[in-house]
């Protein structure tokens, strides 16, 4: 059993090193986009489908509550199949699963973070809605996962270097946690010498 744990640990560390080497700058860009939006009093939506829904919900929970420091709540909304904004009011057309809540709640300049690893009938409609509403879009996916729509730049899409489902989820959550940490540091100086480790 220890051998299996060691193998998984080694695979995880290798993938993390690849992630930072390949996408460290993109993670910083993601965080900066989120920081700018928050400073302009915009909202952050995080959409997660299937097995990715818990990561989206966890990210929003940390934005609203806290990550590593006490701070004001950030305006963040989770759009997942299990959320109160989605599941009780699913329309007859599955393509509207994410689009309808966005039409109701999103405004120009808001950021919509998609945590996905494969296409879904509701995604293309949600992308179109985001574009029509002039929202910013960030896509967190996997190596063999979703390719973004034409209006998404390479700086707005991050594909974690993994194909195994469990490792994809671990790396995506790591990216989201990095964003939380970078946001807290930029806005509240949590890594300043006086605050670090407190």
C-alpha positions in Angstrom: 0.0 0.0 0.0 2.8 2.4 0.8 4.2 1.8 -2.7 0.9 2.9 -4.3 0.8 6.0 -2.1 4.4 6.8 -3.0 3.6 6.4 -6.7 0.6 8.6 -6.5 2.6 11.2 -4.6 5.3 11.1 -7.2 2.8 11.5 -10.0 1.2 14.4 -8.2 4.5 16.2 -7.6 5.6 15.7 -11.2 2.3 17.1 -12.5 2.5 20.1 -10.1 6.0 20.9 -11.3 4.8 20.7 -15.0 1.9 22.9 -14.2 4.0 25.6 -12.7 6.7 25.3 -15.4 4.1 25.5 -18.2 1.4 27.7 -16.8 2.8 29.7 -13.9 2.3 32.9 -15.8 -1.2 32.0 -16.9 -2.2 31.3 -13.2 -0.9 34.8 -12.4 -2.8 36.3 -15.3 -6.0 34.5 -14.1 -5.5 35.9 -10.6 -4.8 39.4 -11.9 -8.0 39.3 -14.0 -10.0 38.3 -10.8 -8.2 41.0 -8.8 -9.1 43.7 -11.3 -12.7 42.6 -11.4 -13.0 42.6 -7.7 -11.5 46.1 -7.4 -14.1 47.3 -9.9 -16.8 45.7 -7.8 -17.7 43.1 -10.4 -19.0 39.6 -9.6 -17.3 36.3 -10.1 -19.2 33.3 -11.3 -17.7 29.8 -11.2 -19.4 27.1 -13.4 -18.6 23.5 -12.8 -20.3 20.4 -14.3 -20.3 16.8 -13.2 -17.3 15.9 -11.2 -16.0 19.4 -11.5 -18.9 20.9 -9.6 -17.3 20.5 -6.1 -14.1 22.4 -7.2 -16.3 25.3 -8.5 -18.3 25.3 -5.2 -15.1 25.1 -3.1 -13.6 28.1 -4.9 -16.7 30.2 -4.4 -16.9 29.2 -0.8 -13.4 30.4 -0.2 -14.1 33.7 -2.1 -17.2 34.3 0.1 -15.8 33.1 3.4 -12.0 33.2 3.5 -8.8 31.5 2.3 -5.9 32.2 4.7 -6.9 35.5 6.2 -9.9 37.3 7.6 -11.3 39.7 5.1 -14.5 41.0 3.6 -16.6 38.6 1.6 -16.1 38.7 -2.2 -19.2 38.6 -4.6 -18.9 35.1 -6.0 -21.6 32.8 -7.2 -21.4 29.0 -8.0 -23.3 27.7 -10.9 -23.3 24.0 -10.6 -26.0 21.3 -11.1 -26.4 21.0 -7.3 -26.7 24.7 -6.6 -30.0 26.4 -5.8 -29.6 28.7 -8.8 -29.5 25.8 -11.3 -31.0 22.5 -10.1 -34.6 23.5 -9.0 -35.2 25.6 -12.1 -33.6 23.6 -14.9 -35.4 24.5 -18.1 -36.6 22.0 -20.6 -33.7 22.8 -22.9 -30.4 21.5 -21.4 -28.5 24.0 -23.3 -29.9 26.7 -21.0 -28.6 25.0 -17.8 -25.9 27.7 -17.3 -27.0 30.4 -19.7 -30.3 31.2 -18.0 -28.8 32.0 -14.6 -26.1 34.0 -16.3 -28.8 36.0 -18.2 -30.5 36.7 -14.9 -27.5 37.6 -12.8 -24.4 38.6 -14.8 -23.5 42.1 -15.9 -20.8 43.5 -18.3 -17.3 43.1 -16.8 -18.2 40.2 -14.5 -15.9 37.2 -14.7 -17.2 33.7 -15.5 -14.8 30.9 -14.6 -15.6 27.6 -16.3 -14.1 24.5 -14.6 -14.5 21.7 -17.1 -12.7 18.8 -18.8 -15.1 18.0 -21.7 -17.8 19.7 -23.8 -21.4 19.7 -22.6 -24.6 20.9 -24.3 -24.9 23.8 -21.9 -21.3 25.2 -22.4 -21.6 26.7 -25.9 -24.8 28.5 -24.9 -23.1 29.8 -21.8 -20.1 31.0 -23.8 -22.4 32.8 -26.2 -24.3 34.4 -23.3 -21.0 35.5 -21.7 -20.0 37.1 -24.9 -23.3 38.8 -25.4 -23.3 40.2 -21.9 -19.7 41.4 -22.3 -18.5 39.3 -19.4 -14.9 38.1 -19.1 -14.3 34.3 -19.5 -11.7 32.1 -17.9 -11.6 28.4 -18.7 -9.8 25.8 -16.5 -9.7 22.5 -18.3 -7.3 19.6 -19.0 -4.9 18.5 -21.7 -7.5 16.5 -23.7 -10.4 18.6 -22.5 -12.5 21.4 -23.8 -11.2 23.8 -26.5 -12.5 27.3 -25.9 -14.7 29.2 -28.4 -13.1 31.5 -31.0 -13.4 34.6 -28.9 -11.3 33.1 -26.1 -7.6 34.0 -26.2 -4.8 31.6 -25.1 -4.3 33.7 -22.0 -7.9 33.0 -20.9 -7.6 29.2 -21.1 -5.5 27.0 -18.8 -5.2 23.2 -19.5 -3.7 21.4 -16.6 -1.1 18.8 -17.6 -3.1 15.7 -16.7 -5.4 13.1 -18.3 -6.3 11.0 -15.2 -9.6 12.3 -13.8 -8.5 12.4 -10.1 -5.2 14.3 -11.0 -7.1 16.7 -13.2 -9.4 17.6 -10.2 -6.4 17.9 -7.9 -4.5 20.3 -10.2 -7.6 22.4 -11.0 -8.2 22.9 -7.3 -4.6 23.8 -6.8 -4.9 26.5 -9.5 -8.0 27.9 -7.9 -6.3 27.9 -4.5 -3.4 29.7 -6.0 -5.8 32.3 -7.3 -7.3 32.7 -3.9 -3.9 33.2 -2.3 -2.8 35.7 -4.9 -6.0 37.7 -4.5 -5.7 37.8 -0.7 -2.0 38.8 -1.0 -2.7 41.5 -3.6 -5.6 43.1 -1.7 -4.6 42.4 1.9 -0.9 41.7 1.9 -1.2 38.4 3.6 2.4 37.5 2.6 3.9 40.7 3.8 6.5 40.0 6.5 4.2 41.3 9.3 1.3 39.0 8.3 3.0 35.9 6.9 2.4 32.9 9.1 -0.1 34.7 11.3 
